[in-house]
């Protein structure tokens, strides 16, 4: 299945990252697969809850969005420090704008409540 995915995405299986993916997939146990599936389900549930909260303008949804977006900022800064690219800079700027907007909404809602 992993080989089919690499083939479908037109990746060269001899390259570094596709090879790592294929090697990992070949050595996964059933327990590890179930763990990965559980983590994927938890992540999808969190994102669904975030989407629901944002759609219905719930404060907790804004908190989830701000925190989950903020988690990626240090990683993006680290990646940018390893080597500059316009794509990395664009991702950092876009994510920072989203996090700043979510914080603005949270702050504005707090002022309105007082």
Jmol script that loads the backbone (N, CA, C; Angstrom):
load data "model"
ATOM      1  N   UNK A   1       0.817  -1.182   0.000  1.00  0.00           N
ATOM      2  CA  UNK A   1       0.000   0.000   0.000  1.00  0.00           C
ATOM      3  C   UNK A   1       0.876   1.268   0.000  1.00  0.00           C
ATOM      4  N   UNK A   2       1.937   1.254   0.799  1.00  0.00           N
ATOM      5  CA  UNK A   2       2.844   2.400   0.851  1.00  0.00           C
ATOM      6  C   UNK A   2       3.528   2.601  -0.497  1.00  0.00           C
ATOM      7  N   UNK A   3       3.910   1.505  -1.132  1.00  0.00           N
ATOM      8  CA  UNK A   3       4.543   1.604  -2.447  1.00  0.00           C
ATOM      9  C   UNK A   3       3.569   2.163  -3.478  1.00  0.00           C
ATOM     10  N   UNK A   4       2.306   1.754  -3.380  1.00  0.00           N
ATOM     11  CA  UNK A   4       1.292   2.288  -4.296  1.00  0.00           C
ATOM     12  C   UNK A   4       1.117   3.788  -4.097  1.00  0.00           C
ATOM     13  N   UNK A   5       1.147   4.234  -2.826  1.00  0.00           N
ATOM     14  CA  UNK A   5       1.004   5.660  -2.538  1.00  0.00           C
ATOM     15  C   UNK A   5       2.178   6.449  -3.105  1.00  0.00           C
ATOM     16  N   UNK A   6       3.385   5.957  -2.899  1.00  0.00           N
ATOM     17  CA  UNK A   6       4.569   6.629  -3.442  1.00  0.00           C
ATOM     18  C   UNK A   6       4.495   6.681  -4.962  1.00  0.00           C
ATOM     19  N   UNK A   7       4.060   5.593  -5.580  1.00  0.00           N
ATOM     20  CA  UNK A   7       3.920   5.551  -7.030  1.00  0.00           C
ATOM     21  C   UNK A   7       2.841   6.521  -7.506  1.00  0.00           C
ATOM     22  N   UNK A   8       1.712   6.532  -6.819  1.00  0.00           N
ATOM     23  CA  UNK A   8       0.597   7.411  -7.202  1.00  0.00           C
ATOM     24  C   UNK A   8       0.983   8.889  -7.115  1.00  0.00           C
ATOM     25  N   UNK A   9       1.817   9.225  -6.134  1.00  0.00           N
ATOM     26  CA  UNK A   9       2.266  10.612  -5.966  1.00  0.00           C
ATOM     27  C   UNK A   9       3.453  10.955  -6.871  1.00  0.00           C
ATOM     28  N   UNK A  10       3.861   9.999  -7.706  1.00  0.00           N
ATOM     29  CA  UNK A  10       4.959  10.189  -8.658  1.00  0.00           C
ATOM     30  C   UNK A  10       6.256  10.574  -7.958  1.00  0.00           C
ATOM     31  N   UNK A  11       6.513   9.896  -6.825  1.00  0.00           N
ATOM     32  CA  UNK A  11       7.751  10.125  -6.100  1.00  0.00           C
ATOM     33  C   UNK A  11       8.757   9.048  -6.481  1.00  0.00           C
ATOM     34  N   UNK A  12      10.011   9.407  -6.420  1.00  0.00           N
ATOM     35  CA  UNK A  12      11.077   8.448  -6.717  1.00  0.00           C
ATOM     36  C   UNK A  12      11.374   7.663  -5.441  1.00  0.00           C
ATOM     37  N   UNK A  13      11.096   6.365  -5.417  1.00  0.00           N
ATOM     38  CA  UNK A  13      11.311   5.579  -4.198  1.00  0.00           C
ATOM     39  C   UNK A  13      12.767   5.508  -3.752  1.00  0.00           C
ATOM     40  N   UNK A  14      13.696   5.887  -4.615  1.00  0.00           N
ATOM     41  CA  UNK A  14      15.113   5.860  -4.250  1.00  0.00           C
ATOM     42  C   UNK A  14      15.542   7.144  -3.532  1.00  0.00           C
ATOM     43  N   UNK A  15      14.708   8.163  -3.582  1.00  0.00           N
ATOM     44  CA  UNK A  15      15.044   9.429  -2.912  1.00  0.00           C
ATOM     45  C   UNK A  15      14.916   9.271  -1.400  1.00  0.00           C
ATOM     46  N   UNK A  16      15.444  10.241  -0.664  1.00  0.00           N
ATOM     47  CA  UNK A  16      15.562  10.142   0.789  1.00  0.00           C
ATOM     48  C   UNK A  16      14.208   9.963   1.497  1.00  0.00           C
ATOM     49  N   UNK A  17      13.289  10.898   1.337  1.00  0.00           N
ATOM     50  CA  UNK A  17      12.046  10.865   2.110  1.00  0.00           C
ATOM     51  C   UNK A  17      11.095   9.741   1.695  1.00  0.00           C
ATOM     52  N   UNK A  18      10.903   9.498   0.408  1.00  0.00           N
ATOM     53  CA  UNK A  18      10.083   8.332   0.058  1.00  0.00           C
ATOM     54  C   UNK A  18      10.686   7.015   0.582  1.00  0.00           C
ATOM     55  N   UNK A  19      12.018   6.924   0.580  1.00  0.00           N
ATOM     56  CA  UNK A  19      12.680   5.713   1.080  1.00  0.00           C
ATOM     57  C   UNK A  19      12.433   5.560   2.583  1.00  0.00           C
ATOM     58  N   UNK A  20      12.540   6.658   3.338  1.00  0.00           N
ATOM     59  CA  UNK A  20      12.267   6.611   4.779  1.00  0.00           C
ATOM     60  C   UNK A  20      10.838   6.153   5.022  1.00  0.00           C
ATOM     61  N   UNK A  21       9.896   6.720   4.261  1.00  0.00           N
ATOM     62  CA  UNK A  21       8.484   6.346   4.403  1.00  0.00           C
ATOM     63  C   UNK A  21       8.280   4.867   4.111  1.00  0.00           C
ATOM     64  N   UNK A  22       8.873   4.388   3.033  1.00  0.00           N
ATOM     65  CA  UNK A  22       8.713   2.976   2.659  1.00  0.00           C
ATOM     66  C   UNK A  22       9.344   2.041   3.698  1.00  0.00           C
ATOM     67  N   UNK A  23      10.511   2.420   4.210  1.00  0.00           N
ATOM     68  CA  UNK A  23      11.162   1.589   5.227  1.00  0.00           C
ATOM     69  C   UNK A  23      10.343   1.542   6.509  1.00  0.00           C
ATOM     70  N   UNK A  24       9.799   2.686   6.908  1.00  0.00           N
ATOM     71  CA  UNK A  24       8.959   2.716   8.102  1.00  0.00           C
ATOM     72  C   UNK A  24       7.697   1.875   7.906  1.00  0.00           C
ATOM     73  N   UNK A  25       7.083   2.009   6.761  1.00  0.00           N
ATOM     74  CA  UNK A  25       5.855   1.255   6.489  1.00  0.00           C
ATOM     75  C   UNK A  25       6.128  -0.246   6.473  1.00  0.00           C
ATOM     76  N   UNK A  26       7.285  -0.644   5.997  1.00  0.00           N
ATOM     77  CA  UNK A  26       7.610  -2.067   5.924  1.00  0.00           C
ATOM     78  C   UNK A  26       7.854  -2.667   7.304  1.00  0.00           C
ATOM     79  N   UNK A  27       8.241  -1.840   8.264  1.00  0.00           N
ATOM     80  CA  UNK A  27       8.610  -2.359   9.586  1.00  0.00           C
ATOM     81  C   UNK A  27       7.582  -2.060  10.675  1.00  0.00           C
ATOM     82  N   UNK A  28       6.388  -1.613  10.300  1.00  0.00           N
ATOM     83  CA  UNK A  28       5.366  -1.303  11.299  1.00  0.00           C
ATOM     84  C   UNK A  28       4.700  -2.575  11.815  1.00  0.00           C
ATOM     85  N   UNK A  29       4.498  -2.613  13.116  1.00  0.00           N
ATOM     86  CA  UNK A  29       3.752  -3.729  13.701  1.00  0.00           C
ATOM     87  C   UNK A  29       2.271  -3.340  13.766  1.00  0.00           C
ATOM     88  N   UNK A  30       1.425  -4.310  14.078  1.00  0.00           N
ATOM     89  CA  UNK A  30      -0.003  -4.024  14.206  1.00  0.00           C
ATOM     90  C   UNK A  30      -0.266  -3.011  15.313  1.00  0.00           C
ATOM     91  N   UNK A  31       0.453  -3.138  16.418  1.00  0.00           N
ATOM     92  CA  UNK A  31       0.285  -2.197  17.530  1.00  0.00           C
ATOM     93  C   UNK A  31       0.648  -0.782  17.130  1.00  0.00           C
ATOM     94  N   UNK A  32       1.733  -0.642  16.380  1.00  0.00           N
ATOM     95  CA  UNK A  32       2.151   0.684  15.923  1.00  0.00           C
ATOM     96  C   UNK A  32       1.135   1.270  14.951  1.00  0.00           C
ATOM     97  N   UNK A  33       0.570   0.418  14.088  1.00  0.00           N
ATOM     98  CA  UNK A  33      -0.463   0.896  13.157  1.00  0.00           C
ATOM     99  C   UNK A  33      -1.696   1.378  13.910  1.00  0.00           C
ATOM    100  N   UNK A  34      -2.108   0.630  14.926  1.00  0.00           N
ATOM    101  CA  UNK A  34      -3.261   1.048  15.725  1.00  0.00           C
ATOM    102  C   UNK A  34      -2.969   2.350  16.468  1.00  0.00           C
ATOM    103  N   UNK A  35      -1.751   2.498  16.958  1.00  0.00           N
ATOM    104  CA  UNK A  35      -1.368   3.738  17.633  1.00  0.00           C
ATOM    105  C   UNK A  35      -1.421   4.911  16.664  1.00  0.00           C
ATOM    106  N   UNK A  36      -0.874   4.736  15.466  1.00  0.00           N
ATOM    107  CA  UNK A  36      -0.922   5.795  14.450  1.00  0.00           C
ATOM    108  C   UNK A  36      -2.361   6.130  14.078  1.00  0.00           C
ATOM    109  N   UNK A  37      -3.200   5.105  13.951  1.00  0.00           N
ATOM    110  CA  UNK A  37      -4.610   5.338  13.626  1.00  0.00           C
ATOM    111  C   UNK A  37      -5.303   6.108  14.742  1.00  0.00           C
ATOM    112  N   UNK A  38      -5.009   5.760  15.991  1.00  0.00           N
ATOM    113  CA  UNK A  38      -5.610   6.459  17.130  1.00  0.00           C
ATOM    114  C   UNK A  38      -5.158   7.915  17.174  1.00  0.00           C
ATOM    115  N   UNK A  39      -3.887   8.160  16.914  1.00  0.00           N
ATOM    116  CA  UNK A  39      -3.383   9.541  16.886  1.00  0.00           C
ATOM    117  C   UNK A  39      -4.021  10.340  15.749  1.00  0.00           C
ATOM    118  N   UNK A  40      -4.168   9.715  14.588  1.00  0.00           N
ATOM    119  CA  UNK A  40      -4.815  10.391  13.464  1.00  0.00           C
ATOM    120  C   UNK A  40      -6.271  10.715  13.792  1.00  0.00           C
ATOM    121  N   UNK A  41      -6.949   9.800  14.461  1.00  0.00           N
ATOM    122  CA  UNK A  41      -8.342  10.024  14.851  1.00  0.00           C
ATOM    123  C   UNK A  41      -8.443  11.154  15.878  1.00  0.00           C
ATOM    124  N   UNK A  42      -7.531  11.182  16.843  1.00  0.00           N
ATOM    125  CA  UNK A  42      -7.530  12.256  17.838  1.00  0.00           C
ATOM    126  C   UNK A  42      -7.277  13.609  17.176  1.00  0.00           C
ATOM    127  N   UNK A  43      -6.339  13.640  16.235  1.00  0.00           N
ATOM    128  CA  UNK A  43      -6.033  14.885  15.523  1.00  0.00           C
ATOM    129  C   UNK A  43      -7.240  15.342  14.711  1.00  0.00           C
ATOM    130  N   UNK A  44      -7.881  14.427  14.005  1.00  0.00           N
ATOM    131  CA  UNK A  44      -9.059  14.770  13.208  1.00  0.00           C
ATOM    132  C   UNK A  44     -10.198  15.256  14.106  1.00  0.00           C
ATOM    133  N   UNK A  45     -10.366  14.627  15.268  1.00  0.00           N
ATOM    134  CA  UNK A  45     -11.408  15.045  16.206  1.00  0.00           C
ATOM    135  C   UNK A  45     -11.136  16.452  16.718  1.00  0.00           C
ATOM    136  N   UNK A  46      -9.880  16.738  17.045  1.00  0.00           N
ATOM    137  CA  UNK A  46      -9.524  18.084  17.503  1.00  0.00           C
ATOM    138  C   UNK A  46      -9.815  19.116  16.417  1.00  0.00           C
ATOM    139  N   UNK A  47      -9.438  18.821  15.179  1.00  0.00           N
ATOM    140  CA  UNK A  47      -9.678  19.754  14.077  1.00  0.00           C
ATOM    141  C   UNK A  47     -11.170  19.920  13.798  1.00  0.00           C
ATOM    142  N   UNK A  48     -11.939  18.854  13.921  1.00  0.00           N
ATOM    143  CA  UNK A  48     -13.383  18.957  13.749  1.00  0.00           C
ATOM    144  C   UNK A  48     -13.987  19.820  14.843  1.00  0.00           C
ATOM    145  N   UNK A  49     -13.545  19.621  16.081  1.00  0.00           N
ATOM    146  CA  UNK A  49     -14.036  20.446  17.190  1.00  0.00           C
ATOM    147  C   UNK A  49     -13.679  21.916  16.968  1.00  0.00           C
ATOM    148  N   UNK A  50     -12.473  22.161  16.491  1.00  0.00           N
ATOM    149  CA  UNK A  50     -12.048  23.528  16.192  1.00  0.00           C
ATOM    150  C   UNK A  50     -12.943  24.143  15.117  1.00  0.00           C
ATOM    151  N   UNK A  51     -13.195  23.394  14.058  1.00  0.00           N
ATOM    152  CA  UNK A  51     -14.041  23.898  12.964  1.00  0.00           C
ATOM    153  C   UNK A  51     -15.457  24.179  13.462  1.00  0.00           C
ATOM    154  N   UNK A  52     -16.002  23.277  14.272  1.00  0.00           N
ATOM    155  CA  UNK A  52     -17.338  23.475  14.832  1.00  0.00           C
ATOM    156  C   UNK A  52     -17.372  24.731  15.703  1.00  0.00           C
ATOM    157  N   UNK A  53     -16.377  24.863  16.562  1.00  0.00           N
ATOM    158  CA  UNK A  53     -16.320  26.026  17.446  1.00  0.00           C
ATOM    159  C   UNK A  53     -16.174  27.332  16.693  1.00  0.00           C
ATOM    160  N   UNK A  54     -15.374  27.339  15.643  1.00  0.00           N
ATOM    161  CA  UNK A  54     -15.218  28.561  14.853  1.00  0.00           C
ATOM    162  C   UNK A  54     -16.484  28.864  14.049  1.00  0.00           C
ATOM    163  N   UNK A  55     -17.105  27.825  13.488  1.00  0.00           N
ATOM    164  CA  UNK A  55     -18.308  28.017  12.682  1.00  0.00           C
ATOM    165  C   UNK A  55     -19.431  28.637  13.509  1.00  0.00           C
ATOM    166  N   UNK A  56     -19.570  28.179  14.744  1.00  0.00           N
ATOM    167  CA  UNK A  56     -20.632  28.674  15.605  1.00  0.00           C
ATOM    168  C   UNK A  56     -20.146  29.747  16.584  1.00  0.00           C
ATOM    169  N   UNK A  57     -18.991  30.339  16.279  1.00  0.00           N
ATOM    170  CA  UNK A  57     -18.417  31.471  17.027  1.00  0.00           C
ATOM    171  C   UNK A  57     -18.331  31.186  18.523  1.00  0.00           C
ATOM    172  N   UNK A  58     -17.819  30.023  18.868  1.00  0.00           N
ATOM    173  CA  UNK A  58     -17.617  29.664  20.266  1.00  0.00           C
ATOM    174  C   UNK A  58     -16.228  30.125  20.693  1.00  0.00           C
ATOM    175  N   UNK A  59     -16.162  30.619  21.899  1.00  0.00           N
ATOM    176  CA  UNK A  59     -14.881  31.111  22.409  1.00  0.00           C
ATOM    177  C   UNK A  59     -13.841  29.991  22.478  1.00  0.00           C
ATOM    178  N   UNK A  60     -14.259  28.800  22.892  1.00  0.00           N
ATOM    179  CA  UNK A  60     -13.321  27.690  23.001  1.00  0.00           C
ATOM    180  C   UNK A  60     -12.767  27.305  21.626  1.00  0.00           C
ATOM    181  N   UNK A  61     -13.550  27.486  20.575  1.00  0.00           N
ATOM    182  CA  UNK A  61     -13.056  27.219  19.224  1.00  0.00           C
ATOM    183  C   UNK A  61     -11.960  28.195  18.828  1.00  0.00           C
ATOM    184  N   UNK A  62     -12.126  29.454  19.242  1.00  0.00           N
ATOM    185  CA  UNK A  62     -11.091  30.457  18.969  1.00  0.00           C
ATOM    186  C   UNK A  62      -9.817  30.146  19.745  1.00  0.00           C
ATOM    187  N   UNK A  63      -9.960  29.656  20.971  1.00  0.00           N
ATOM    188  CA  UNK A  63      -8.796  29.262  21.752  1.00  0.00           C
ATOM    189  C   UNK A  63      -8.061  28.095  21.093  1.00  0.00           C
ATOM    190  N   UNK A  64      -8.815  27.098  20.656  1.00  0.00           N
ATOM    191  CA  UNK A  64      -8.180  25.950  19.997  1.00  0.00           C
ATOM    192  C   UNK A  64      -7.437  26.413  18.745  1.00  0.00           C
ATOM    193  N   UNK A  65      -8.059  27.298  17.967  1.00  0.00           N
ATOM    194  CA  UNK A  65      -7.428  27.786  16.736  1.00  0.00           C
ATOM    195  C   UNK A  65      -6.147  28.563  17.038  1.00  0.00           C
ATOM    196  N   UNK A  66      -6.204  29.438  18.046  1.00  0.00           N
ATOM    197  CA  UNK A  66      -5.027  30.233  18.392  1.00  0.00           C
ATOM    198  C   UNK A  66      -3.896  29.343  18.904  1.00  0.00           C
ATOM    199  N   UNK A  67      -4.220  28.412  19.766  1.00  0.00           N
ATOM    200  CA  UNK A  67      -3.188  27.539  20.331  1.00  0.00           C
ATOM    201  C   UNK A  67      -2.634  26.561  19.296  1.00  0.00           C
ATOM    202  N   UNK A  68      -3.512  25.968  18.503  1.00  0.00           N
ATOM    203  CA  UNK A  68      -3.023  25.002  17.524  1.00  0.00           C
ATOM    204  C   UNK A  68      -2.218  25.677  16.419  1.00  0.00           C
ATOM    205  N   UNK A  69      -2.563  26.896  16.079  1.00  0.00           N
ATOM    206  CA  UNK A  69      -1.759  27.625  15.100  1.00  0.00           C
ATOM    207  C   UNK A  69      -0.435  28.082  15.692  1.00  0.00           C
ATOM    208  N   UNK A  70      -0.471  28.481  16.958  1.00  0.00           N
ATOM    209  CA  UNK A  70       0.738  28.957  17.633  1.00  0.00           C
ATOM    210  C   UNK A  70       1.775  27.878  17.843  1.00  0.00           C
ATOM    211  N   UNK A  71       1.338  26.631  17.926  1.00  0.00           N
ATOM    212  CA  UNK A  71       2.274  25.523  18.128  1.00  0.00           C
ATOM    213  C   UNK A  71       3.245  25.415  16.957  1.00  0.00           C
ATOM    214  N   UNK A  72       2.785  25.753  15.758  1.00  0.00           N
ATOM    215  CA  UNK A  72       3.619  25.583  14.574  1.00  0.00           C
ATOM    216  C   UNK A  72       4.621  26.721  14.354  1.00  0.00           C
ATOM    217  N   UNK A  73       4.419  27.866  14.997  1.00  0.00           N
ATOM    218  CA  UNK A  73       5.291  29.022  14.760  1.00  0.00           C
ATOM    219  C   UNK A  73       6.751  28.723  15.105  1.00  0.00           C
ATOM    220  N   UNK A  74       7.064  28.137  16.277  1.00  0.00           N
ATOM    221  CA  UNK A  74       8.487  27.844  16.543  1.00  0.00           C
ATOM    222  C   UNK A  74       9.101  26.874  15.531  1.00  0.00           C
ATOM    223  N   UNK A  75       8.329  25.914  15.078  1.00  0.00           N
ATOM    224  CA  UNK A  75       8.836  24.960  14.086  1.00  0.00           C
ATOM    225  C   UNK A  75       9.124  25.695  12.778  1.00  0.00           C
ATOM    226  N   UNK A  76       8.231  26.593  12.388  1.00  0.00           N
ATOM    227  CA  UNK A  76       8.432  27.348  11.151  1.00  0.00           C
ATOM    228  C   UNK A  76       9.644  28.271  11.263  1.00  0.00           C
ATOM    229  N   UNK A  77       9.852  28.878  12.431  1.00  0.00           N
ATOM    230  CA  UNK A  77      11.030  29.728  12.639  1.00  0.00           C
ATOM    231  C   UNK A  77      12.298  28.886  12.555  1.00  0.00           C
ATOM    232  N   UNK A  78      12.267  27.709  13.183  1.00  0.00           N
ATOM    233  CA  UNK A  78      13.423  26.818  13.128  1.00  0.00           C
ATOM    234  C   UNK A  78      13.737  26.422  11.683  1.00  0.00           C
ATOM    235  N   UNK A  79      12.715  26.033  10.943  1.00  0.00           N
ATOM    236  CA  UNK A  79      12.930  25.640   9.545  1.00  0.00           C
ATOM    237  C   UNK A  79      13.471  26.803   8.724  1.00  0.00           C
ATOM    238  N   UNK A  80      12.990  27.997   8.999  1.00  0.00           N
ATOM    239  CA  UNK A  80      13.474  29.179   8.280  1.00  0.00           C
ATOM    240  C   UNK A  80      14.936  29.460   8.630  1.00  0.00           C
ATOM    241  N   UNK A  81      15.324  29.192   9.878  1.00  0.00           N
ATOM    242  CA  UNK A  81      16.716  29.410  10.284  1.00  0.00           C
ATOM    243  C   UNK A  81      17.663  28.401   9.633  1.00  0.00           C
ATOM    244  N   UNK A  82      17.151  27.234   9.270  1.00  0.00           N
ATOM    245  CA  UNK A  82      17.977  26.211   8.616  1.00  0.00           C
ATOM    246  C   UNK A  82      18.240  26.524   7.158  1.00  0.00           C
ATOM    247  N   UNK A  83      17.385  27.322   6.569  1.00  0.00           N
ATOM    248  CA  UNK A  83      17.567  27.666   5.162  1.00  0.00           C
ATOM    249  C   UNK A  83      16.387  28.487   4.686  1.00  0.00           C
ATOM    250  N   UNK A  84      16.678  29.625   4.097  1.00  0.00           N
ATOM    251  CA  UNK A  84      15.618  30.528   3.667  1.00  0.00           C
ATOM    252  C   UNK A  84      14.969  30.037   2.383  1.00  0.00           C
ATOM    253  N   UNK A  85      13.648  30.166   2.351  1.00  0.00           N
ATOM    254  CA  UNK A  85      12.908  29.995   1.107  1.00  0.00           C
ATOM    255  C   UNK A  85      11.643  30.847   1.224  1.00  0.00           C
ATOM    256  N   UNK A  86      11.162  31.291   0.105  1.00  0.00           N
ATOM    257  CA  UNK A  86       9.965  32.124   0.099  1.00  0.00           C
ATOM    258  C   UNK A  86       8.758  31.350   0.636  1.00  0.00           C
ATOM    259  N   UNK A  87       8.704  30.062   0.352  1.00  0.00           N
ATOM    260  CA  UNK A  87       7.599  29.238   0.834  1.00  0.00           C
ATOM    261  C   UNK A  87       7.597  29.154   2.361  1.00  0.00           C
ATOM    262  N   UNK A  88       8.774  28.935   2.956  1.00  0.00           N
ATOM    263  CA  UNK A  88       8.870  28.880   4.419  1.00  0.00           C
ATOM    264  C   UNK A  88       8.495  30.213   5.042  1.00  0.00           C
ATOM    265  N   UNK A  89       8.983  31.301   4.468  1.00  0.00           N
ATOM    266  CA  UNK A  89       8.650  32.627   4.977  1.00  0.00           C
ATOM    267  C   UNK A  89       7.158  32.900   4.831  1.00  0.00           C
ATOM    268  N   UNK A  90       6.592  32.532   3.700  1.00  0.00           N
ATOM    269  CA  UNK A  90       5.159  32.724   3.479  1.00  0.00           C
ATOM    270  C   UNK A  90       4.319  31.942   4.475  1.00  0.00           C
ATOM    271  N   UNK A  91       4.720  30.705   4.751  1.00  0.00           N
ATOM    272  CA  UNK A  91       3.991  29.880   5.726  1.00  0.00           C
ATOM    273  C   UNK A  91       4.060  30.502   7.112  1.00  0.00           C
ATOM    274  N   UNK A  92       5.229  30.996   7.494  1.00  0.00           N
ATOM    275  CA  UNK A  92       5.388  31.644   8.799  1.00  0.00           C
ATOM    276  C   UNK A  92       4.530  32.893   8.898  1.00  0.00           C
ATOM    277  N   UNK A  93       4.564  33.723   7.882  1.00  0.00           N
ATOM    278  CA  UNK A  93       3.782  34.959   7.901  1.00  0.00           C
ATOM    279  C   UNK A  93       2.295  34.658   7.936  1.00  0.00           C
ATOM    280  N   UNK A  94       1.842  33.745   7.098  1.00  0.00           N
ATOM    281  CA  UNK A  94       0.421  33.397   7.073  1.00  0.00           C
ATOM    282  C   UNK A  94      -0.041  32.841   8.415  1.00  0.00           C
ATOM    283  N   UNK A  95       0.735  31.942   8.986  1.00  0.00           N
ATOM    284  CA  UNK A  95       0.370  31.369  10.273  1.00  0.00           C
ATOM    285  C   UNK A  95       0.381  32.436  11.374  1.00  0.00           C
ATOM    286  N   UNK A  96       1.365  33.319  11.361  1.00  0.00           N
ATOM    287  CA  UNK A  96       1.428  34.388  12.361  1.00  0.00           C
ATOM    288  C   UNK A  96       0.220  35.321  12.236  1.00  0.00           C
ATOM    289  N   UNK A  97      -0.211  35.608  11.013  1.00  0.00           N
ATOM    290  CA  UNK A  97      -1.388  36.455  10.806  1.00  0.00           C
ATOM    291  C   UNK A  97      -2.638  35.767  11.355  1.00  0.00           C
ATOM    292  N   UNK A  98      -2.780  34.481  11.098  1.00  0.00           N
ATOM    293  CA  UNK A  98      -3.949  33.743  11.601  1.00  0.00           C
ATOM    294  C   UNK A  98      -3.951  33.728  13.127  1.00  0.00           C
ATOM    295  N   UNK A  99      -2.807  33.445  13.729  1.00  0.00           N
ATOM    296  CA  UNK A  99      -2.724  33.416  15.194  1.00  0.00           C
ATOM    297  C   UNK A  99      -3.003  34.808  15.764  1.00  0.00           C
ATOM    298  N   UNK A 100      -2.449  35.842  15.158  1.00  0.00           N
ATOM    299  CA  UNK A 100      -2.701  37.208  15.630  1.00  0.00           C
ATOM    300  C   UNK A 100      -4.182  37.562  15.520  1.00  0.00           C
ATOM    301  N   UNK A 101      -4.823  37.156  14.440  1.00  0.00           N
ATOM    302  CA  UNK A 101      -6.251  37.427  14.267  1.00  0.00           C
ATOM    303  C   UNK A 101      -7.074  36.699  15.318  1.00  0.00           C
ATOM    304  N   UNK A 102      -6.740  35.439  15.579  1.00  0.00           N
ATOM    305  CA  UNK A 102      -7.475  34.691  16.600  1.00  0.00           C
ATOM    306  C   UNK A 102      -7.282  35.316  17.975  1.00  0.00           C
ATOM    307  N   UNK A 103      -6.078  35.770  18.282  1.00  0.00           N
ATOM    308  CA  UNK A 103      -5.834  36.453  19.559  1.00  0.00           C
ATOM    309  C   UNK A 103      -6.608  37.766  19.615  1.00  0.00           C
ATOM    310  N   UNK A 104      -6.686  38.468  18.493  1.00  0.00           N
ATOM    311  CA  UNK A 104      -7.472  39.705  18.430  1.00  0.00           C
ATOM    312  C   UNK A 104      -8.945  39.422  18.723  1.00  0.00           C
ATOM    313  N   UNK A 105      -9.484  38.356  18.130  1.00  0.00           N
ATOM    314  CA  UNK A 105     -10.877  37.995  18.400  1.00  0.00           C
ATOM    315  C   UNK A 105     -11.092  37.658  19.871  1.00  0.00           C
ATOM    316  N   UNK A 106     -10.156  36.928  20.443  1.00  0.00           N
ATOM    317  CA  UNK A 106     -10.277  36.569  21.860  1.00  0.00           C
ATOM    318  C   UNK A 106     -10.213  37.812  22.747  1.00  0.00           C
ATOM    319  N   UNK A 107      -9.312  38.718  22.441  1.00  0.00           N
ATOM    320  CA  UNK A 107      -9.180  39.947  23.226  1.00  0.00           C
ATOM    321  C   UNK A 107     -10.415  40.821  23.057  1.00  0.00           C
ATOM    322  N   UNK A 108     -10.910  40.942  21.826  1.00  0.00           N
ATOM    323  CA  UNK A 108     -12.091  41.765  21.573  1.00  0.00           C
ATOM    324  C   UNK A 108     -13.307  41.199  22.287  1.00  0.00           C
ATOM    325  N   UNK A 109     -13.449  39.897  22.270  1.00  0.00           N
ATOM    326  CA  UNK A 109     -14.580  39.271  22.950  1.00  0.00           C
ATOM    327  C   UNK A 109     -14.483  39.482  24.465  1.00  0.00           C
ATOM    328  N   UNK A 110     -13.263  39.485  25.005  1.00  0.00           N
ATOM    329  CA  UNK A 110     -13.067  39.723  26.436  1.00  0.00           C
ATOM    330  C   UNK A 110     -13.449  41.149  26.814  1.00  0.00           C
ATOM    331  N   UNK A 111     -13.109  42.108  25.957  1.00  0.00           N
ATOM    332  CA  UNK A 111     -13.457  43.509  26.218  1.00  0.00           C
ATOM    333  C   UNK A 111     -14.969  43.691  26.176  1.00  0.00           C
ATOM    334  N   UNK A 112     -15.641  43.023  25.242  1.00  0.00           N
ATOM    335  CA  UNK A 112     -17.094  43.138  25.106  1.00  0.00           C
ATOM    336  C   UNK A 112     -17.779  42.561  26.336  1.00  0.00           C
ATOM    337  N   UNK A 113     -17.237  41.470  26.897  1.00  0.00           N
ATOM    338  CA  UNK A 113     -17.854  40.844  28.058  1.00  0.00           C
ATOM    339  C   UNK A 113     -17.761  41.720  29.290  1.00  0.00           C
ATOM    340  N   UNK A 114     -16.748  42.569  29.389  1.00  0.00           N
ATOM    341  CA  UNK A 114     -16.585  43.392  30.579  1.00  0.00           C
ATOM    342  C   UNK A 114     -17.466  44.563  30.508  1.00  0.00           C
TER     343      UNK A 114
END
end "model"
wireframe off; spacefill off
backbone 0.3
color backbone group
